[in-house]
Amino acid sequence: MAVDIIVLATSLVIILAGAELFTNGIEWVGHKLEFAEGAVGSVLAAVGTAMPETLVPLVAILAPVSAGQGHEIGVGAILGAPFMLSTLAMFVTGAGVLIFTLRGRRTPLMWVDRQTLWRDVTFFLGMYPVAVLTVFLPPNLELVKHLVSGALLIVYGYYVYLHFREKRDVGDGELPRRLHVARRHPVPKLRVASFQVILGLAAILAGANFFVEAVRNVSLAVGLPATVLALVIAPIATELPEKFNSVIWVRHRKDTLALGNITGAMVFQSAIPTAVGIAFTEWNFTVADPRVFLSAGIAIVSTVVIFAAMMLRGKLNGYMLLVGGVFYAGYLYFLLR
């Protein structure tokens, strides 16, 4: 197990280096294409870094050998991603804000585009509860489940359209930091920035693959059940490391990008993988432990608590994001006791 722990640490370094390349490159791509900040954070960055976690349930559900336990693992991974994003990822980002505050790099107050984040939250809270509630439908209403699955895809397409329809704000005119692969050129070409995005994403994927294998070996060594492996370990291994992008962005006080990276991934995970789960699994309490579906309720409540404060008070700070860690720890205690 000592070797696996070394692999964990090494893969985390690779992921962090990839995240630095990716965030820097994706900012330049968005700048060159004149995309709004919300589109860069909530769509480009969120979808790009959500891909590894998305592949886990898709392979488990759609692969020919994935019958039985494969569907159980797939459903657990589908539900685990929004749960982790709305709780642990929020906590990590909030902790990053406060750490950089203590180091004098910023303040606890987060300067965010409330309209962009509220749109993300609204779409998430509109789609995810509906998707989860379909587990209560009787077996003779399979057509309704397929209609819900199709509707999720259509609504997500509309969500992407809304983000890319926006023009870049006047305040977004500030140039991003120098591109890491082209330090001598203050304004790099689009193809150079795109190459860095691909390079960063490749490093993240490579590091995540090693991370997944090492986490799996450690979890098996300590005897964790398959349900916990799918719900908890898979999202932590495949998506949480990539959300270090958000920590990098809050270090540079680009808070809309940081939170959009998380909330955009929440919308994506509540639509695309969930639609596959509804359409291609039984999607009811027989396919997985009922406690797994409770994580969806925790994700929804955590999201409401964190962002209701933003809308009511008109501002958001790093302390509020720490609430997600409380929900995460509370659910794990319930699951493992």
C-alpha positions in Angstrom: 0.0 0.0 0.0 3.0 2.3 0.5 3.6 2.2 -3.3 0.0 3.2 -3.9 0.4 6.2 -1.6 3.5 7.4 -3.5 1.6 7.0 -6.7 -1.3 9.1 -5.2 1.1 11.9 -4.3 2.9 11.8 -7.7 -0.3 11.8 -9.7 -1.7 14.7 -7.7 1.4 16.7 -8.6 0.8 15.9 -12.3 -2.8 16.9 -12.0 -2.0 20.2 -10.4 0.6 21.0 -13.1 -2.0 20.1 -15.8 -4.6 22.2 -14.1 -2.3 25.2 -14.2 -1.7 24.7 -17.9 -5.4 24.1 -18.6 -6.7 27.1 -16.7 -4.2 29.4 -18.3 -4.8 28.1 -21.8 -8.6 28.1 -21.6 -8.6 31.7 -20.5 -6.6 32.6 -23.6 -8.9 30.5 -25.9 -11.9 32.3 -24.4 -10.2 35.7 -24.7 -9.2 35.1 -28.4 -12.7 33.9 -29.3 -14.3 36.7 -27.3 -16.4 34.5 -25.1 -18.0 35.8 -22.0 -16.4 34.7 -18.7 -19.4 32.6 -17.8 -19.0 30.6 -21.0 -15.4 29.9 -20.3 -15.8 28.8 -16.8 -19.3 27.2 -16.9 -19.0 25.4 -20.2 -15.5 25.1 -21.6 -13.6 24.5 -18.4 -16.5 22.6 -16.6 -17.1 20.1 -19.5 -13.4 19.7 -20.3 -12.5 18.7 -16.7 -15.7 16.7 -16.2 -14.9 14.2 -19.0 -12.9 11.7 -16.9 -15.7 11.4 -14.3 -18.3 11.2 -17.0 -16.6 8.2 -18.7 -16.7 6.1 -15.5 -20.5 5.6 -15.4 -20.9 5.6 -19.2 -18.4 2.7 -19.6 -19.9 0.9 -16.6 -23.5 1.2 -18.0 -23.0 0.9 -21.7 -20.2 -1.7 -21.9 -21.4 -5.2 -22.9 -19.9 -6.7 -19.7 -21.5 -4.1 -17.4 -24.7 -6.0 -16.5 -25.6 -6.3 -12.9 -22.9 -4.7 -10.7 -21.8 -2.5 -13.6 -25.1 -0.7 -13.5 -24.9 -0.3 -9.8 -21.4 1.2 -10.1 -22.6 3.4 -12.9 -25.6 4.8 -11.0 -23.4 5.4 -7.9 -20.9 7.3 -10.0 -23.6 9.4 -11.7 -25.1 10.4 -8.3 -21.7 10.8 -6.7 -20.5 13.6 -9.1 -23.1 16.2 -8.3 -22.9 15.3 -4.6 -19.1 15.8 -4.5 -19.2 19.0 -6.6 -21.9 20.7 -4.5 -20.2 19.8 -1.2 -16.5 18.8 -1.2 -15.5 20.8 -4.2 -17.2 23.9 -2.7 -15.3 23.3 0.5 -12.0 23.0 -1.2 -12.5 26.2 -3.2 -13.6 28.0 0.0 -10.6 26.7 1.8 -8.4 28.0 -1.0 -10.0 31.5 -0.8 -9.3 31.6 3.0 -5.7 30.3 2.6 -4.9 32.9 0.0 -6.5 35.5 2.2 -4.2 34.6 5.1 -1.3 34.9 2.7 -2.4 38.4 1.7 -3.1 37.5 -1.9 -6.9 38.4 -1.8 -9.8 39.0 0.6 -12.5 36.5 1.7 -15.1 38.3 -0.4 -15.6 36.7 -3.8 -16.2 39.0 -6.8 -18.5 36.9 -8.9 -21.0 37.5 -11.7 -24.2 36.6 -9.8 -26.3 36.3 -12.9 -24.0 33.7 -14.4 -23.8 31.6 -11.3 -27.5 31.9 -10.5 -28.2 30.7 -14.0 -26.1 27.6 -13.4 -27.7 27.0 -10.0 -31.2 27.4 -11.5 -30.6 24.9 -14.3 -29.1 22.4 -11.8 -32.0 22.8 -9.3 -34.5 22.6 -12.2 -33.0 19.4 -13.8 -31.5 17.3 -11.1 -34.5 16.9 -8.7 -36.7 15.9 -11.7 -34.1 13.4 -12.8 -33.8 11.9 -9.3 -37.6 11.8 -8.7 -38.0 9.5 -11.7 -36.7 6.6 -9.5 -40.2 6.6 -7.9 -41.9 5.9 -11.3 -43.4 2.4 -11.6 -41.9 0.0 -14.2 -44.8 0.4 -16.6 -43.9 4.1 -17.2 -40.6 3.5 -18.9 -41.7 5.9 -21.7 -41.9 8.7 -19.2 -38.3 8.0 -18.1 -37.1 8.2 -21.7 -39.0 11.5 -22.2 -37.2 12.9 -19.1 -33.9 11.6 -20.4 -34.4 13.4 -23.7 -35.6 16.5 -22.1 -32.4 16.7 -20.0 -30.3 16.7 -23.1 -32.5 19.4 -24.8 -32.4 21.6 -21.7 -28.6 21.3 -21.4 -28.3 22.3 -25.1 -30.3 25.4 -24.3 -28.1 26.1 -21.3 -25.0 26.0 -23.5 -26.7 28.3 -26.0 -27.5 30.9 -23.4 -23.8 31.0 -22.2 -22.3 31.4 -25.7 -24.9 33.9 -26.7 -23.5 36.4 -24.2 -21.0 38.9 -25.3 -17.8 39.5 -23.4 -18.2 42.1 -20.7 -16.2 45.4 -21.0 -14.5 44.4 -17.7 -13.2 41.2 -19.3 -10.8 43.1 -21.5 -7.8 42.5 -19.2 -5.4 40.1 -20.7 -5.0 36.7 -19.0 -1.6 35.8 -17.5 1.1 35.0 -20.0 0.7 31.7 -21.8 3.0 29.1 -20.2 4.1 27.5 -23.5 4.7 30.9 -25.1 6.2 33.1 -22.4 7.9 35.4 -25.0 4.7 36.3 -26.7 2.4 38.5 -24.6 -0.6 37.8 -27.0 -0.2 34.2 -28.3 -2.0 32.8 -31.4 -5.2 30.8 -30.9 -3.5 27.6 -32.1 -0.8 27.9 -29.4 -3.3 28.5 -26.7 -5.4 25.6 -27.9 -2.3 23.4 -27.8 -1.7 24.3 -24.2 -5.3 23.5 -23.3 -4.9 20.0 -24.9 -1.5 19.6 -23.2 -3.0 20.5 -19.8 -6.1 18.3 -20.2 -3.8 15.4 -21.3 -1.7 15.8 -18.1 -4.9 16.0 -16.0 -6.3 12.8 -17.6 -3.0 11.0 -17.2 -2.6 12.0 -13.6 -6.3 11.1 -12.9 -5.8 7.6 -14.4 -2.9 6.9 -12.0 -4.9 8.5 -9.2 -8.0 6.3 -9.9 -5.9 3.1 -9.9 -4.1 4.0 -6.7 -7.3 5.0 -4.9 -9.0 1.8 -6.0 -6.1 -0.3 -4.6 -6.1 1.6 -1.3 -9.9 1.3 -1.0 -9.8 -2.4 -1.6 -7.0 -2.8 0.9 -9.1 -1.2 3.6 -12.3 -3.1 2.6 -14.6 -0.4 1.3 -17.8 -1.7 -0.3 -18.6 -1.2 -4.0 -21.3 1.3 -3.3 -18.9 3.6 -1.4 -16.3 3.1 -4.1 -18.7 4.3 -6.8 -20.4 7.1 -4.9 -17.4 8.5 -3.0 -14.1 7.3 -4.4 -14.8 7.6 -8.1 -15.8 11.3 -8.1 -13.0 12.2 -5.7 -10.5 10.3 -7.9 -11.6 11.5 -11.3 -13.2 14.9 -10.8 -12.1 16.5 -7.6 -8.4 16.8 -8.6 -9.4 18.6 -11.7 -11.4 21.1 -9.7 -8.0 22.4 -8.4 -8.5 24.6 -11.4 -10.9 26.6 -9.2 -8.2 26.9 -6.5 -5.8 28.3 -9.1 -8.4 30.8 -10.3 -9.3 32.1 -6.8 -5.6 32.6 -6.2 -5.7 35.0 -9.1 -9.1 36.5 -7.9 -11.0 35.2 -10.9 -13.9 34.0 -8.9 -16.5 33.7 -11.6 -14.3 31.3 -13.5 -13.5 29.4 -10.3 -17.1 28.8 -9.2 -18.4 28.5 -12.8 -16.0 25.6 -13.2 -17.9 23.8 -10.4 -21.5 24.9 -11.0 -21.1 24.4 -14.8 -19.9 20.8 -14.1 -22.9 20.3 -11.8 -25.2 21.3 -14.6 -23.4 19.0 -17.0 -23.4 16.0 -14.6 -27.1 16.5 -13.8 -27.9 16.3 -17.5 -25.6 14.2 -19.7 -24.6 11.2 -17.5 -27.9 11.3 -15.6 -29.8 11.1 -18.9 -27.8 7.9 -19.8 -28.6 6.4 -16.4 -32.3 7.0 -16.7 -32.4 5.7 -20.2 -30.2 2.6 -19.9 -30.5 1.4 -16.3 -33.5 0.4 -14.3 -33.0 3.7 -12.4 -34.8 2.7 -9.2 -34.1 1.5 -5.7 -33.3 -2.0 -7.0 -30.3 -1.0 -9.0 -28.4 0.5 -6.1 -28.5 0.9 -2.3 -31.3 3.4 -1.5 -28.8 5.4 0.6 -27.0 6.3 -2.6 -30.0 8.2 -3.8 -30.0 10.2 -0.5 -26.8 11.9 -1.7 -28.9 13.7 -4.4 -30.9 15.3 -1.6 -27.8 16.4 0.2 -26.4 17.9 -3.1 -29.6 19.9 -3.6 -29.8 21.2 0.0 -26.1 22.2 0.0 -26.5 24.1 -3.2 -29.5 25.9 -2.0 -27.9 26.9 1.3 -24.7 28.2 -0.3 -26.2 30.2 -3.1 -29.3 31.4 -1.4 -27.0 33.3 0.9 -25.4 34.9 -2.3 -28.8 36.0 -3.7 -30.2 37.2 -0.3 -27.1 39.1 0.8 -25.9 40.1 -2.6 -22.4 38.7 -2.0 -20.5 35.5 -1.5 -17.5 34.8 0.6 -15.1 31.9 1.1 -16.6 31.1 4.6 -20.0 30.3 3.0 -18.4 27.6 0.7 -17.1 25.7 3.8 -20.7 24.7 4.5 -20.4 22.2 1.7 -17.8 20.3 3.8 -20.2 20.0 6.6 -22.8 18.4 4.4 -20.2 16.1 2.9 -18.8 14.9 6.3 -22.3 14.4 7.6 -23.4 12.2 4.8 -20.2 10.1 4.9 -20.8 9.6 8.6 -24.3 8.4 7.9 -23.1 6.1 5.1 -20.2 4.5 6.9 -21.5 4.2 10.4 
